[in-house]
Amino acid sequence: MARFGRTAEVITVTASLLTLAALCALQGCSDATKPAPPQQAALPPAITYDTVLASLTAAIGEARRSMDRQPETALDAVSLYVDRAELTGGYDDYRQAAELLDAASERMVGGSHPCIARARLHFALQRLAAASDALDDCPGTVARKDIAELHADIAFQKGRYRQAELIYRALVNRHGTSGQYVRLALLRSRTGAPGEAAALMETAERRYDGTSATTKAWFKVQRGTLALERGRFDEAVAMYRAASEVLPGWWLIDDRLAEVKRLSGDSAGASAIYQKAIDRTGSPELLDALAQIRISEGRIDEAAKLGGRARAAHEARLAQFPEAGAEPAIEHFLHVASDPKRALALAESNYASRPNGDAAVALAKALLANAIPKRAIEVLETQLADGWDTAEIHWVMGEALAQLGQRDAAKAAEQAALERNPESAAMYAALAK
């Protein structure tokens, strides 16, 4: 589940209008033939991915410089590192955030307490047990709302959907913050109510009263993704393009646009977008996406080179952050590296640590790749019984039933997927093979 968080943008604009006014008062601003044109105020610099990234980097530096005289600013620096990691998709900032938080915790004084920052960092890295432990360490001075939100987030990731929903709805009815609407929207999108989820996300966007271009673009990306999961490609593209207008240059938006192009049959257009994004980020997920296109085109040597770069990046992530790196690595070993046994080992570990529907679907795919359909069905049935209800889980269930030879049941599961998303075959069939 995408984390809804604060992204700092420390962008300032300075115009030298007072100096100009003083010169005009002393020397005059017109000649004998025509009045001088009115002075135009300097326009603020355009907000782009690069300017936001530069601002975050500057803010991190400032926060770190302030730590000696104000130790509590270490928590600001930790939050900024996490914000930058989520903006760029890089993992090294998580490492720096963790190291800084460990070093700074001993110096906390007064009302400052690192439990929420620690819980959020662990949650971002999918260390759910550690996140729960951090919340248990919170003193009574910490806001109950913050603790409740994170407890519900952990319950969602642990597959306790009813518990998470009860807390989310209570928070929405009691406080109604933008972030609380986001949480409820994401849960409902996974538990059989995509229309309600779309309405909740739109409400969350309207309720957001901050100035962060990243957050504003993120809302539109999420709305586009909710549309995509219902097979509404045109609506998804419109939302992604709107996001790009808010924050041009963000690789995440480019990734989503490329995905729709690929699904629509425009492999060349998707490839061009992926390549530009790879050149800027080196993201293993993007490398994998382009490698899969090259495999479909029969360009095996190119795919192997891309896959090799992606594998090195996945292995580095897994060594440093095994929980956070697991799910994208599963997809890599299934569909690019063709190593189903490694994919299954990762999927088993991933599901054990966060037994929710996304992890269950990933495990089911790995089980099918290893010709273990009966267990795949058992895993998926457990999630369906608990309330997970997406087009993808029904489609993968159909693949599992077909592999087991239960054709009628497989057709029924396929139909259930198509009812939820008429583009299920294009979006999920290739992933399950």
C-alpha positions, 0 to 999 in steps of 0.5 A: 500500500502506498504510504500517504506522507508529507513531502517537503518542498522548500522552494523560495522566490526572491525578486529585486523590486524594492531596488528597482523602485528606489532607482526610479524614485531617484532617477526617473523611469521615463523619457521624453517620448514615451512612458516606460513599460510597467515592470514585470514581477519575476516569475517563480521557477517552475516546479518540477521533479528536479526542483523538488528533489533539489529542495528536499536535498537542501532541506535535509542539509539544513536539518542536519546542520541544526541538529547540534543546537536543536537535537529534535530536528533529527526527526525532521531530517529522518522524515525528509530522508524518507520523503526523498526515498519515496520521491526517487525510489532509491533505498539508500535514503532509508539507510541514512534515515535509519542510521540517523534515527538510531544515533539521534534517539539517545539525544531526544529531550523534552516532549520529543519522542522518536516512536512515531518516526521509528514506526513509520520508517519500519512500516515504509520498509515493510518491517511490520513487527518492528513497527508494532514494537515501536508503537508499543514504546510510545508514551502517553504524550504521543497523539493517539490519532497517529498511533491509531492510524499506524496500527490500522495500517499494520492491520491492513498489511497483516490481512486483518481488513475488517479491523483496519476498516473499523479504525479507518472509518472511525478516524474519518468520522472523528477527524476526516483528514485527507490522509485518513480518506486516502487510507480508507480509499486504498483499503476499499479498492482492495476489498470489493468497492472500487467505486467507493474507493475512487470517490474517497480518493477524490474527497481526499484530494479536495480536502488536501490543503497543503502546497506540496506539488508532489502530494498533489501529483500523487493524488492524481497518480492514485486516481489514475491507478484506481481507474486502471484497475477497473480497465478504464485506460482513457481515464487513467491516462487523463489522470496521469497526464494531469499529474505530469502537469503538476510535477513534470519529470517524475519517473513514477508518472512516466512509469504509469503512462508507459504501462498504459501504452504497453497494455494498449499495444504501443510497445515502442511508445512504452519502451521510449518512456521506460528508457528515458526513465531508466536513464534518470533513475536506474530503477530495477522495476523499470529495467524489468518492465523494459526487459519484458517488452524486449522478451515479447519482441524476441530481442533476447540479448537486450533483455538479458542485459537489462535483466542483469542490471536489474538483478544486481540492483534487486540483490543489493536491495534484498541484502540491505532491506529484505522485506521492502525489496521482496515483492519487486524481486519476486516479479523479476525472478518470475518474468525476467530472470526465469528463476521460479524457485528463487521467486517462490522462496522470496514469495513465501518469506514475503507472505509470512511477514505480511499476509495480505492480498498483494503478497498472496497473489505474488505467492500464488503466481510463484506457486503456479510457476513451480507447478503447485496449483493446489496450494496456490488455490488454498492461499487465494481462497483464504484471502477471498474469505477474509475480504480481499476482492480484486480483479487480479486475485480472481484472474490468478485463481482462474489460472490456478484452477485451469492448471489443476484441470478444473475448467468450469471453475476456472471460467467462473473465476475468469468471468469474476475478474472480467466483471471487475475489470474488462481488461483483466486478460491484457493486464494479468494473463501475461503476469501469471504465465 
